[in-house]
């Protein structure tokens, strides 16, 4: 299975970027986004959603953010 790393630059952002003090995170692409979201919702670990971008974040037990993306 191939892996990728994405580096994000918030071009033009002048205001502070606050995501709980954890500015780095890992992202996973899931084949069944709706099923993953349902599971994470039941687990109570969704910490931020962005429906416009079609993604959401969960937190691991140590509070690290994990981005969940649909396979496109």
Secondary structure, 3 states (H helix, E strand, C coil): CCCCCCCCCCCCCCCCCCCCCCCCCEEEEECCHHHHHHHHHHHCCEEEEECCCCEEEEECCCCCEEEEEECC
